[in-house]
């Protein structure tokens, strides 16, 4: 089985849509020769393992019945526009926190 990636989707988003949990992201990454943290692009085709079941059938059915397709990736350009909270609790390495 295959699925076409939507704009701003991550492997975690695809896993939640297909399996009802983020746990499947690791298998998706492995089957597609990706890292779980790799950016995937809209239109990219991902191979979906047929034998995965994480016992979250009700969640999967809800997402599919409501036509919910998570897409939670955020681009660095967007982070520059959004005014984020400040302070050490919110800083991210290589974005607004510099290690010297």
C-alpha positions as CSV (number, residue, x, y, z in Angstrom):
1,X,0.0,0.0,0.0
2,X,1.1,3.6,-0.6
3,X,0.1,7.0,0.5
4,X,0.8,10.5,-0.9
5,X,2.2,13.0,1.6
6,X,0.2,16.2,2.0
7,X,1.6,19.7,2.6
8,X,3.2,20.0,6.1
9,X,2.8,16.4,7.0
10,X,5.4,14.5,9.0
11,X,5.9,10.8,9.5
12,X,4.2,11.2,12.9
13,X,1.1,12.8,11.2
14,X,0.9,10.0,8.6
15,X,1.3,7.4,11.3
16,X,-1.5,8.9,13.4
17,X,-3.8,9.0,10.4
18,X,-3.1,5.4,9.3
19,X,-2.5,3.6,12.7
20,X,-4.2,5.9,15.3
21,X,-0.8,6.4,17.1
22,X,2.6,7.9,16.4
23,X,4.2,4.5,17.2
24,X,4.1,3.5,13.5
25,X,6.3,6.4,12.4
26,X,9.4,4.3,13.2
27,X,8.3,1.5,10.8
28,X,7.3,4.0,8.2
29,X,10.7,5.6,8.4
30,X,12.5,2.2,8.2
31,X,10.4,0.9,5.2
32,X,11.0,4.2,3.3
33,X,14.7,4.5,4.2
34,X,14.1,7.7,6.2
35,X,14.8,9.0,9.7
36,X,11.8,9.7,11.9
37,X,12.9,13.4,12.0
38,X,13.4,13.7,8.2
39,X,11.3,16.3,6.4
40,X,8.9,14.7,3.9
41,X,7.5,16.8,1.0
42,X,4.1,17.1,-0.4
43,X,3.4,14.6,-3.2
44,X,6.1,12.2,-1.9
45,X,4.9,8.6,-2.0
46,X,5.4,6.5,1.1
47,X,5.3,2.8,1.2
48,X,3.0,1.5,4.0
49,X,3.7,-1.8,5.7
50,X,0.6,-4.0,5.5
51,X,1.0,-5.9,8.8
52,X,1.0,-3.0,11.3
53,X,-1.8,-2.8,13.9
54,X,-1.3,-0.9,17.1
55,X,-4.8,-1.6,18.5
56,X,-6.1,1.9,17.8
57,X,-8.8,1.0,15.3
58,X,-11.3,3.5,16.8
59,X,-8.9,6.4,16.4
60,X,-8.2,5.4,12.8
61,X,-11.9,5.2,12.0
62,X,-12.6,8.6,13.6
63,X,-9.8,10.3,11.6
64,X,-11.0,8.6,8.3
65,X,-14.8,9.2,8.9
66,X,-14.2,12.9,9.8
67,X,-11.6,13.2,6.9
68,X,-9.0,14.5,9.3
69,X,-5.5,14.4,7.9
70,X,-3.0,15.8,10.4
71,X,-0.3,18.1,9.0
72,X,1.6,19.6,11.9
73,X,5.1,20.4,10.4
74,X,6.2,24.0,10.8
75,X,8.7,25.7,8.5
76,X,11.6,27.8,9.9
77,X,10.2,30.8,8.0
78,X,7.0,30.5,9.9
79,X,8.9,30.5,13.2
80,X,10.4,33.9,12.3
81,X,6.9,35.4,11.8
82,X,5.4,34.0,15.0
83,X,6.2,35.8,18.3
84,X,7.2,32.9,20.5
85,X,7.4,33.0,24.3
86,X,10.9,33.8,25.6
87,X,13.1,32.4,28.3
88,X,15.2,29.3,28.8
89,X,12.1,27.1,29.0
90,X,11.3,28.0,25.4
91,X,14.7,28.5,23.7
92,X,15.7,25.9,21.0
93,X,19.3,25.1,20.2
94,X,20.5,26.6,16.9
95,X,17.3,28.7,16.6
96,X,17.5,31.2,19.5
97,X,19.9,29.5,21.9
98,X,23.6,29.6,21.2
99,X,26.0,27.2,22.9
100,X,29.6,28.7,23.2
